[in-house]
Amino acid sequence: MAPLPVVAIVGRPNVGKSTLFNRLVGGRQAIVEDVPGTTRDRIYGEVEWNGRRFTLIDTGGLELSPGSDILASVAAQVRVAVEEADLILFAVDAVQGLTAVDEEIAQLLRQGHLSAGASSAGTGQRGSVGRGPAKPVIVVAGKGDNPARREAANEFFTLGFDTVIPVSAYHGAATGDLLDAIVERLAPPPVEDEDEDDRLAVAIVGRPNVGKSLLLNRLLGEERVVVSDVPGTTRDAIDTELDYAGQRFLLIDTAGIRRRGKVEPGIEKYSVLRSMRAVARADVVLLVVDATELLAAQDQHIAGEIEREGKGCILVVNKWDLVEKDSQTTQRFQAEITRELNFMPWVPCLFISALTGQRVSRVLDEVIAVDAERNKRISTGQLNDLISRAVAEHPPMAHKGRLLRLYYVTQVDVAPPTFIFFVNEPELVHFAYERFLENVLRRAFGFRGTTIRLRFRRRSPEPEAPGKRT
């Protein structure tokens, strides 16, 4: 499938870029808050208009002389977004009017200096180093809520671009005109049939500052998201595509998830919600923990959410390079993990260092293996032979004079593997016996790294379905 054309929204802080992004993609995907600098990473969404589809990128506010390392990283991310883009939406503010920063950004866009290879923000270097081809630009004058503001937006033609469109992203005014202009300027789509989306979605989740973004960058081999020692640097869920070992991946980096009582209202609240939605979107989840702290109560909470969502899961113990080791270190860590995640003993563990790259190469191989287990299907004959023997060796206990009878079992679904047991009385299935049956299935068929579902339904003994009566 040919890649979609890319449109990037750039501009100085707090001109309404994220509001525009959310309006065009049709949902609250980027965080919107009346605080300059809320968006730090590139946020990707897909837009369809008049039969054309394109990828839209929201970016952090561009400050050309940032006063901190993290703001310098934001500027670098804007340059990468511009490098990826086929078309630029240059967002300005119709209320504040034209500013000196707008004029400087416009000059850089015209000259092609806003590219991934351009000089680092804050150095003051504006020469030809890193200069790339200038991209087509549409100036979007946001907050054009009334005729006077829309008329005032004409001053932005002095920036030197042919098209200025005043819009109100908040109310949706003139966004259709903007989309028409975008589609007009995109190259015609190639004539081909689109393949079904076969990407394996992998969410990277965990508490703040455990190294999730560094792991993503290591997997990709590029500085894809902002990496900082400041907890909470990543606030949005970031989608990135990757091809590896013949498999297409969609990697989703997320904001750190704190305990509910520690979640601040506003920006961080939406980040936590988005992280949990990332789990829901994923096929396999990488739960990243810090080897120097290991598992906390919040890690158990996240693991519980992964299990409830029925996802594959790999526990990634990061910062392994910081742990003093002897011949028993790994076994001790593994034993502690098993104790803390006793409700998910099937979760595999990888001990890595995203900083040094130690064992990071095994992460995607493990994801592929877990996904295969998640999609494994067992024949009804195999299942009933196994369960017949297991029940004969370990029959259920009677409850209030009544005895549970299992007639047959069949697998009805994958991702996660789901099994229906037909029994005489579902309420007679004790939790401990359900766990016994799950362990029987896992010992026989594996299902390493994936939730499995057991469902119990009432069935009269006559007539019996095919399969052995147990």
N, C-alpha and C positions, 0 to 999 in steps of 0.2 A: 504494500500500500504506500503510495506517495505521501511524503510528509505534508501536513497542512501548512499553508502560508502563515507567517507569524507577524503579529501587530503588537508593538510595545508602546505602553503609555509612560512617558517621562515628563519630568517637570520638577520645580522646586517643591519644598515641603508644604503640605496643607493647602493645596490648590484643588483638592477633590478628586485625585487620581483613583483612589480606591472606591469612592462612590460611583464614579464613571465605570470602573471595571465591573462592579456588582450589577449596575444597570444593564450593561451590555451582555454579560454572561447570564443574566436572568436569575440571580440568586445571591445570597449573602455569603460569598466565598472569601473575599478579602475583608480584613478587619477594618471597620470604619470608626474613627474616634476623633474628636476635635482636638487632637494633640499632634503638633508637628512631629514627624519622624515615626509615626505608628507602624507603617509598613517598612520593613528592613530588607527582606529577601524578595526575590522574584516570585510572583504568584502567577500560576498558569490557569487558564480557563479556556473553554471551547465555546465559540459563538457560531450560530447558524443564521443566515439572513438571505432571503430570496434564493434559496437553494445553494448558497455558497457557505462553506465552513472554513473557519480560520481559528488559530490559537491566539489568544489575547494574553499579554503579560502585563501585570501590574508591578511597579517598581517602587523602591523607597525614594523619598524626596532627595533630590540632587542638590547638595551644597558643595560648591566648587572649591571652597577653602574650609573643609571640615576641621573642627577643633579636637577631634579624638580619633583613635584608631578605628573604633567601630563605625564612625561616620565615613572614614576613608574606605572601609570595607563595603559600606552601602554604595558609595560612588562607584566602586569597582563592579558591583553587581549591576548597576545601571548600564555600565559600559558593555558588560556581557550581554544584557538584554538587547541593547541596540545592535550589537554584532549579530545576534540571532535573527533580528527582525527584518522583514521585507518592507514594512511601512511603520512610520513613527507617528503616534498621536502626541503632540506637544501640548500638555495641559497648562493653561494659564487661568488667572482669576479675573473675571469681568468686574468684580466689585473692587478689588485692589488696584486694578489697572496694570499697565505695563511697568515692570520694575527693571532695575539694572541687572539683576540675576537672570531674568527672562531673556534680556538682550544677549548676555554672555552665553547662556545655554543655546540660544538660536544661532549664534556665531559658530559654536562648536558643532552643532548639527549640520550647518551648511558646509563646513569645512571637512566633515567626516572625522573629527577628532574624538567623538564619543564612541569609542570602540574598545573591545577587550584588550587590545594592545596599546591603548593610549597611556600617556604618562599618569602616574598616581596622583589622585586628588590631593591638593594641599601642597604640591611641590612648586606650583606656580609655573610649570613648564607647559607651554602651549605650542611648541614647535611641531615639526612634521613627524616626529617619532610616534609610531602607532597609528598614524593617519590611515583611515580606510575610506572606501567609496561612500559618498554622502547618500543617505537613504531618503526616499520621498517622505514628506512631512505634511500632516494636516494639523493646523493649530486649532485646538478645542478650547474655547473660552467658556469655562464653567461658571455656574451660578448665574446664568443668564435668565433670571426668573421673570423679567418684565421687559417691555419695549425699550425703556431707557438704557438698561444694561446691555441689551442686544445691540442697540445703536452704538453704545460706547465701545463695544468689542471691535469696531472697525479700526481702532488705533493699533491693533495687533498686526494689521497688514504691514506696518513699518518694520516688522521682524524679517521681512523678505521672502515669505512663503506665499504661494498662490491661493491657498484655501484657508479661510478662517470660518469656523462654524460655532456660533454661540449656542450653548445647550444648557439645560437644567437637568443634570443627572439625577438629582434628588426627586424631581417631579416627572422626569422622563420627557420633558419638552425638547423637541428637535433631535432626539437621539436616533429616530428613524432616518432623518436626513444625514446624520453622521454615518450611520451604517451603510446607506446608499453610497456615500462618498468613498468609504473604505472598500466596499466590494468593487466599485468602479476602478479603483487603482490597483487591485490585486491582479496578478497574472492569471490568465485563463487556466482552469484546472486541467490536468492531464486526463485523457480519456482512458479510464481503466475501471475495472470492477474492484470495489473495496473488499478486502478480506475481512472476515470476522475478527473481532478484537481477541487475539489469543495471548495478550500480555498477562504475565503472572504478577499480580499486585502484591507488593511487599511493603508493609508499614513498619517504620522504625520508631518505636515508642519507648518511653521511660521517664524517670524523674529528670528535673533540670540538671544540666552540667555533667551528664554521664558520658558525653562524647558521641551523641547521635549524629550531629551534623558532620563531625570529623570522620565518622565511619562512612557516611554517605559519600563524602568527598574522596575518601580512600577507595571506595568501590568504583567510583566513576573515573578516578584518575585526574580530577580537575577540581578547582575551587568553585563548586556549584552553589553552596550556601554559605552565609556568613558564619565564621567560626570565631568564637571569642571565649575567654575565660569567665565572662560575666554570665551568671545563671539567667536563663530566660531569654537568651539572644534570639532564638527562633520562636516566633509568635504564631506563624501560620503553618499550615500543612503544605509542603512543597512536593509537586509531582515531577518526576524525572524519568525519562525512558532510557533503557540500556539493553543492548544485545550482548548475551554471554552464552557460550556453549550451545549456540543454535536456539536459544530461548529468548523471547522478548520479555523484558521486565518493566514494570511500572513501580519505581521506588518512591515511597511517600515518607518524607522527613516531617516530623511533627514537633510542636512545642512540648517542652517538659511538662509532665503532669504532676502536680503537687497534691498533697492530701486536701480533701474538700475544705476543711477549715482554714487552710492556708491560701486558698485561691482568692485573689483580690478581685473586686468587681471590675467590670469594664473590659479592658483589653485582654487581661489574663483569663477572665471567665470565658470569653469566646474562643481563646486558644485551647482551653481544656476541652470544650465541647467539640471543637474541630479535631482534636487528637482522638477522641473517642469515635468520632465519625470515620476517621481514617482507619481505625481498627475494623469498623463495620464494612468498609470498602475493600479491605485486604483479603487475599487468599491465605497468606502466611504473614505472621507478625514477628518481628525481631524485638524482643523485650531486652533492652540494654540496661545493664546495671554496672555499678562502679565496684571494681574488685577491692578497693580500699575500704568500702563501706558494706558491700554485698547487699543482701536483701533487706529492705525495710517494709513496714506495713503497707506503704503505698505501692510497692512492687507487687505485693500479694493482691492488692485491690485491682491493679491493672491486669494481672494474670487471670483473676476471676472474671473480668470483663471479656478477655480474649476467649476464655473457656465458654462463657455464656453465649458469645457470638458464634461459637462453633468454628473457630479459625485454627489453622496450623500455627504452631508457636515454637520459636527457638530462643532459648535464653542465651544472650550474648554477654559474657562477663568481660567488660572492657577494662583498660588500664592494668592489664596483667603484668606489664613491665614494671609496675611500681610495687609489686608484691615480692617480699623476700621468700625464697622457696627452698624446700628440701625435697627429699624423695617422696614424702607423703602429702605435700601441699595440695596437689590436685584432688587427691582422694578426700582430704578433709573438707575442702570447699564443696566437693560434690555431695558429701554426706550432709553438710549444712543446708545446701540447696534442696536436697530431697526432703529434709525435715520441714523447711519453711514452705515448700510447695508440695506438701503431701497430698493435696487434692489433684495435683497434676504430675504424677510420677513419670508420665510418658514424655515429658519435655526434654529434648536433648540440650546439652550445654556446649558452648564453644568459649574457650578462654583465649581472648585476643588482645592486641594493642592496636587501636586505630592510629595511634601516633606513630608507631614504628612499622606498622604493617604486619606484625606477627599474626599468622594464621587468618588474616582477613580474607585471603584467597579461598578459604574453605567455606566462607559464609554462603555464597550463592550456590555452591554445590549442595550444601545442606538444605537450602531452600528448595532446590529442585527435588531432592530426595523426599522432603516432608510433603511437598505438593503431590508427588506420586502416591504417597501413603494416603493422603487425604482423598484421592480419587480412586482408591483401590476398591474393586468389587469382588465379592466372594459368592460362589454359587450356592443356591439353596441346599443342594445335596451335601456339600461340604459343611455348611453351617449346621444342618440337622444331625449329621453324623457326630460332629464335635459336641454339640449341646446334649445329645442323647447320652454320650459317655460321661460327660461332666455331671449331669443330673443323677445318673446312676451311682457315681462315686460320691457325690456330695448332694444328697436330696435336700429340698427345703424343709425347714422346721414347720410343724403345724402351728397355726395361730387360732386360738379360741376354738379348738376342735376342728378347724377346717384346714385342709391341705392344699397348697398351691400345686396346680398341674400345668405343665408346659406342653402344648400340643405340637407346635412347630414354630420355626423362625425363618424369616426371609429378610434380605437386605433390600430396602426400597429406595435408597438414595446414596449419593456420594457428596463430598465437599460440604459438610462432613459425612462420613459413612454413617448411615442410619439403619437401624435394624428394628423390625417389629416382631415381638414375641406374642403369639396367640396363646392365651391362658384361660383358665376357668374363671378366675376372679382377680382382676388387676390390683385390687386393694390389698391382696395377700402378699404382694411383692414387697418384701422388706428392703430397705436401703442397703443393708449389708449383703443381701443375696443379689441385688442388682449389681453391686460392685464386684461380687464374685463372678458373675456372668461376664462383665466387662473384662475382668482380668483373664478369664478363659479365652475370650476372643483375641485379646492382645498377645497372649503367650503363643497362640496358634498362628495368627496372621500379621502380627506386627503393629501396624498403625502408629508407628513411632512419630511423635511430633504433632499428632492431630487429635482433636476432640472426636469422640464417637458418641452417637446418640442411641439409647435403648428405649424403645416404646413398648408398652404392654397393652394389649387389647383383649377384650372378652371374646371368647369363641366357644360355642357349644361343642361338646365332644362328638356329636353326630350332625351332619356327616363330617368326617375328618378330611382335611386337605392332604395333598400329597406330602410325603415325608414321614419319617418315623415318629411315632408317638413316644413322648418321653415322660 
